[in-house]
Amino acid sequence: MSTSRRPEKTFRIGFVSASVFAREISNDDGKSRTVRSVNIQRRYVEGNETKYTSSFGLAELPQAIRALELAAQWVEQQEASLDSEG
């Protein structure tokens, strides 16, 4: 059974979005930490149906790059604030 997790943060540039997902993992010593991953996708419409793909044409590449830059900044800020707390 798969559980759907909501993104921690999503950045949209045009039809391209980069979503940051966070999950808690535990080390062998019992301490937990948050790890983040980024999913990037492009939305498009085919007929009456909205679809998503991870494939980008030349026109979408600048949007994908910017969305990834924003997601990277978010992850860096979250990691920096976690480091300063510990």
C-alpha positions in Angstrom: 0.0 0.0 0.0 1.5 3.3 -1.1 0.9 6.5 0.9 1.0 9.8 -0.9 3.1 12.4 0.8 2.6 16.1 0.2 5.6 18.3 -0.7 7.1 20.5 1.9 7.5 23.2 -0.6 6.7 23.6 -4.4 8.2 26.2 -6.8 6.4 26.8 -10.1 7.9 28.6 -13.1 5.4 28.5 -16.0 4.3 24.9 -16.4 7.4 23.5 -14.7 7.4 22.7 -11.0 10.1 21.5 -8.5 8.7 20.0 -5.3 10.7 19.4 -2.2 9.8 16.3 -0.1 11.0 15.8 3.4 11.2 12.5 5.4 12.5 11.5 8.7 15.1 8.7 9.0 16.5 7.2 12.1 20.2 6.3 12.5 21.4 3.1 14.3 21.9 5.2 17.5 18.2 6.2 17.5 18.7 9.8 16.4 16.5 11.0 13.6 17.2 13.5 10.9 15.3 15.0 8.0 16.4 14.2 4.5 15.0 16.0 1.5 14.6 15.2 -2.2 13.4 17.2 -5.2 11.0 16.1 -7.9 10.8 18.2 -11.1 8.1 17.9 -13.6 6.3 19.7 -16.5 2.5 19.9 -16.8 0.8 19.7 -20.2 -2.6 19.2 -21.5 -3.5 16.4 -24.0 -7.1 16.7 -25.2 -9.1 17.3 -22.0 -6.6 15.6 -19.8 -3.8 17.2 -17.7 -0.6 15.2 -17.7 2.8 15.4 -16.2 6.3 14.5 -17.5 9.9 14.7 -16.4 10.9 15.4 -20.0 11.8 19.0 -21.1 12.2 20.7 -24.4 14.6 23.6 -25.1 11.9 26.1 -24.3 11.3 24.6 -20.8 14.9 24.2 -19.8 15.3 27.8 -18.4 12.2 27.3 -16.3 13.4 23.9 -15.1 16.8 25.4 -14.2 15.2 28.3 -12.2 12.8 26.0 -10.4 15.7 23.8 -9.4 17.7 26.8 -8.2 14.8 27.9 -6.0 14.4 24.4 -4.7 18.1 24.1 -4.0 18.1 27.4 -2.1 15.1 26.2 0.0 16.9 22.9 0.9 20.1 24.7 1.7 18.2 27.1 4.1 16.4 24.2 5.8 19.7 22.3 6.2 21.5 25.4 7.5 18.7 26.1 10.1 18.8 22.5 11.3 22.6 22.7 11.7 22.5 25.9 13.7 19.9 24.3 16.1 22.1 21.3 17.0 
